[in-house]
């Protein structure tokens, strides 16, 4: 029986998710089709992401935009949204859609009756909730890209294969594993040979951050112990993460049963994940796991909450995350 989206994307479970959206029939609508180059659409997605992260209370930890799909690792920042004033909510939402007339009049300070004021506040609070809603974020990302592409191609109909797919990342280790999987996408697909050459990825953006106009797009890594406790930051050092992803890019094709990792990065020891398991996840994360990634104990709790008897990947989670 299908599980509703509100159960799969639930802040009671986790604020972090791995998200995938694919073009219809997995056609290369961001690459080359019939000698036509559509790679400029990837620029459009990055630009749209940069705008949406300034408006929504949803951070991008990692992204990779391929020729027929894209990946995101996101963290929903609900506490940040709850701190926004009504005026801030009005300004952010009106940058995307027009607000109801009553809500606009209320924010503009016009005299309203008690009933009108109550309804206006309700409308604004509804928009506040949308600012930390992953489905609304994806809708605001995918819909303009599809409309522009259809107009460019002179056609109508579906551009995306369907609604986005998501995997709940139940802890920090699962989040870091998903980030590495996303950043390694071009190398895994053999479309690039190194991290710096991996176009339209977060790892390339971070490496070029000094001169990149998209430096505010990404959720920052922690630079001191205090920031590691702050959900606004990724609780790891970027240099450690870079070493881990670079090492993974050179060894993930070598992983086999009994694989012995040569000089595995120290952060892998801190994560308490076996090197062969980490590398296998870097290559097959979407196939090994289904709706969620994390420890077996965490997955069991979510299964119980969803009233499921079994979840794909729980055996792998016992091996990977203890």
C-alpha positions in Angstrom: 0.0 0.0 0.0 1.5 3.4 -1.0 2.6 5.7 1.9 1.4 9.3 1.7 4.0 12.0 1.1 3.3 13.7 4.5 4.4 10.4 6.2 7.6 10.1 4.0 8.6 13.8 4.5 7.9 14.4 8.2 9.8 16.7 10.5 8.9 14.5 13.4 11.1 11.9 11.7 14.0 14.0 10.4 14.7 17.5 8.9 17.1 16.1 6.3 16.3 14.4 3.0 17.9 13.1 -0.2 15.8 14.2 -3.1 15.8 13.1 -6.8 13.9 14.5 -9.7 14.2 12.9 -13.2 13.2 14.0 -16.7 10.4 12.2 -18.4 11.6 8.8 -19.9 15.0 9.8 -18.5 15.7 11.7 -21.7 18.8 13.9 -21.7 16.8 17.2 -21.5 19.7 18.9 -19.7 22.3 17.5 -22.0 22.4 16.9 -25.8 19.4 15.6 -27.7 19.4 15.3 -31.5 22.5 17.5 -31.7 20.8 20.2 -29.6 22.7 21.2 -26.4 20.3 21.9 -23.5 23.0 22.3 -20.8 22.0 25.9 -20.2 19.0 24.4 -18.3 21.3 23.2 -15.7 22.4 26.8 -15.1 18.7 27.7 -14.8 18.3 25.1 -12.0 21.3 26.4 -10.1 20.0 30.0 -10.4 16.6 28.9 -9.3 18.0 27.0 -6.3 20.0 30.1 -5.3 16.8 32.2 -5.3 14.6 29.6 -3.5 17.2 29.1 -0.7 16.9 32.9 0.0 13.1 32.7 0.3 12.4 29.2 1.8 13.7 28.0 5.1 15.3 25.0 3.4 19.1 24.7 3.1 21.0 22.8 0.4 23.8 20.6 1.8 24.7 19.1 -1.6 23.5 19.0 -5.2 24.4 17.4 -8.5 22.6 18.3 -11.8 23.1 15.6 -14.4 21.9 15.4 -18.0 18.6 13.8 -17.3 18.0 14.2 -13.5 19.3 16.0 -10.4 20.0 15.2 -6.8 19.7 17.4 -3.7 20.5 16.9 -0.1 18.3 19.3 1.9 17.8 20.3 5.5 14.5 21.8 6.5 14.9 24.7 9.0 11.5 24.9 10.6 12.7 26.9 13.7 14.1 29.6 11.3 10.7 29.9 9.6 8.9 30.2 13.0 11.0 33.2 13.9 10.0 35.2 10.7 7.8 38.2 11.3 4.5 38.4 9.4 6.1 41.1 7.3 9.0 38.8 6.4 6.6 36.0 5.5 4.7 38.4 3.3 7.9 39.6 1.5 9.3 36.1 0.9 6.0 34.6 -0.4 5.1 37.6 -2.5 8.5 37.2 -4.4 7.0 33.9 -5.6 3.2 34.3 -5.8 0.7 37.0 -5.2 -0.7 37.1 -1.6 -4.4 37.1 -1.0 -5.8 40.6 -1.0 -6.8 40.4 2.7 -3.3 39.4 3.8 -1.7 42.2 1.8 -4.1 44.8 3.3 -3.3 43.5 6.8 0.5 43.7 6.3 0.1 47.2 4.8 -1.5 48.3 8.0 -5.0 49.0 6.7 -7.9 49.0 9.1 -9.7 45.7 9.2 -12.4 44.1 11.3 -11.5 41.5 13.9 -12.8 38.8 11.6 -10.8 40.1 8.6 -7.7 40.4 10.7 -8.0 36.9 12.0 -8.5 35.5 8.5 -5.5 37.5 7.2 -3.3 36.2 9.9 -4.4 32.6 9.1 -3.6 33.2 5.4 -0.1 34.5 6.3 0.5 31.6 8.7 -0.4 29.2 6.0 2.2 30.7 3.8 4.7 30.5 6.6 4.2 26.7 6.8 4.8 26.5 3.0 8.2 28.2 3.5 9.5 25.0 5.2 7.4 22.5 3.2 9.6 20.4 0.9 6.8 19.7 -1.6 6.2 23.4 -2.1 10.0 24.0 -2.5 10.2 21.3 -5.2 7.1 22.6 -6.9 8.6 26.1 -7.0 11.8 24.6 -8.4 10.5 22.2 -11.0 7.4 24.0 -12.4 9.2 27.1 -13.9 12.0 24.9 -15.3 9.4 22.7 -17.0 7.4 25.6 -18.4 10.5 27.3 -19.8 11.7 24.1 -21.4 8.4 23.3 -23.0 8.2 26.8 -24.3 11.7 26.5 -25.7 10.9 23.2 -27.4 7.5 24.4 -28.6 5.7 21.5 -27.0 3.3 20.7 -24.1 3.0 17.8 -21.7 5.2 16.4 -18.9 8.8 17.4 -18.5 9.5 15.6 -15.3 9.0 11.9 -14.9 6.7 12.4 -11.9 6.8 13.8 -8.4 10.2 14.0 -6.8 11.5 10.9 -4.9 12.9 11.3 -1.4 14.9 9.4 1.2 14.8 10.4 4.8 18.3 10.9 6.3 17.8 9.8 9.9 21.1 11.0 11.4 24.3 13.0 10.6 26.2 10.0 9.3 23.4 9.2 6.8 23.3 12.8 5.7 27.1 12.8 5.1 26.8 9.5 3.2 24.1 11.0 1.0 26.1 14.2 0.4 29.1 12.1 -0.8 26.9 10.0 -3.0 25.5 13.1 -4.6 28.9 14.9 -5.1 30.3 11.7 -6.7 27.5 11.4 -9.2 29.5 12.7 -12.3 32.5 10.5 -11.4 30.3 7.5 -11.0 28.6 8.3 -14.3 32.1 8.7 -15.9 31.2 12.2 -17.1 34.1 13.7 -15.2 37.4 12.4 -13.8 37.9 14.6 -10.8 36.0 16.6 -8.3 37.1 20.0 -9.6 35.9 18.9 -13.1 32.5 17.8 -11.8 30.3 20.5 -13.3 27.1 21.5 -11.6 27.9 19.9 -8.3 28.1 21.3 -4.8 31.6 20.0 -4.4 32.8 22.0 -7.4 31.0 25.1 -6.1 32.6 24.7 -2.6 36.1 24.3 -4.2 35.5 27.4 -6.3 33.7 29.2 -3.4 36.1 32.2 -3.4 35.1 33.3 -6.8 31.7 31.6 -7.1 28.7 33.9 -7.2 26.7 30.9 -5.8 28.6 30.7 -2.5 25.5 31.6 -0.5 23.6 28.7 -2.1 25.0 26.0 0.1 24.7 25.2 3.8 28.1 25.9 5.4 30.3 23.4 7.1 31.2 24.0 10.8 34.5 25.7 11.5 34.5 25.4 15.3 33.0 23.1 18.0 30.2 25.5 18.8 28.9 25.5 15.2 28.7 21.7 15.3 25.8 22.0 17.7 24.0 24.5 15.4 21.6 22.9 12.9 22.4 25.8 10.5 25.8 24.2 9.9 26.9 20.8 8.6 28.6 19.3 11.8 31.9 18.4 10.1 35.0 20.1 8.8 35.0 20.8 5.1 38.7 19.7 4.7 37.8 16.4 6.3 34.8 16.0 4.0 36.8 16.9 0.9 39.5 14.3 1.8 36.8 11.7 2.3 35.0 12.4 -1.0 38.3 12.6 -2.9 39.5 9.2 -1.4 36.1 7.7 -2.2 36.3 8.9 -5.8 39.6 7.0 -6.2 38.6 3.8 -4.5 34.8 3.2 -4.9 35.3 1.2 -8.1 37.7 -1.2 -6.3 35.4 -2.2 -3.5 34.8 -6.0 -3.3 34.1 -8.5 -0.5 37.1 -8.3 1.9 38.3 -5.0 0.5 41.0 -3.4 2.6 41.1 0.4 2.5 44.5 2.0 1.8 45.0 4.9 4.2 41.3 5.6 4.8 40.6 9.2 6.0 40.3 9.7 9.7 36.8 11.0 9.5 35.7 7.6 8.3 36.9 6.2 11.6 35.0 8.9 13.5 31.8 7.9 11.6 32.3 4.3 12.6 31.5 3.0 9.1 33.6 0.2 7.5 35.5 1.4 4.4 34.0 -1.2 2.1 30.5 -0.4 3.2 31.0 3.3 2.8 32.3 2.9 -0.7 29.5 0.5 -1.7 27.0 3.1 -0.4 28.8 5.8 -2.5 28.1 3.7 -5.6 24.7 2.2 -4.9 22.9 4.2 -2.2 19.6 4.5 -4.0 19.5 0.8 -4.8 20.5 -0.4 -1.3 18.1 1.8 0.6 14.6 2.8 -0.2 12.6 5.4 1.8 15.2 6.1 4.5 18.8 5.9 5.5 20.2 5.6 9.0 20.9 3.0 11.7 18.7 -0.1 11.9 17.3 1.0 15.3 16.2 4.4 13.8 14.7 2.7 10.8 12.8 0.2 13.0 11.3 3.1 14.9 10.1 4.8 11.7 8.7 1.5 10.5 6.7 1.1 13.7 5.4 4.7 13.3 4.4 4.0 9.6 2.9 0.6 10.7 5.2 -1.2 8.3 6.5 -4.7 8.9 9.6 -4.3 6.7 11.7 -1.6 5.1 14.2 -2.0 2.3 17.7 -1.5 3.4 17.4 -2.3 7.1 19.8 -5.3 6.8 22.4 -3.0 5.0 21.9 -0.4 7.8 22.9 -2.9 10.4 26.1 -3.5 8.5 26.8 0.1 7.7 25.6 2.2 10.7 25.8 -0.3 13.5 
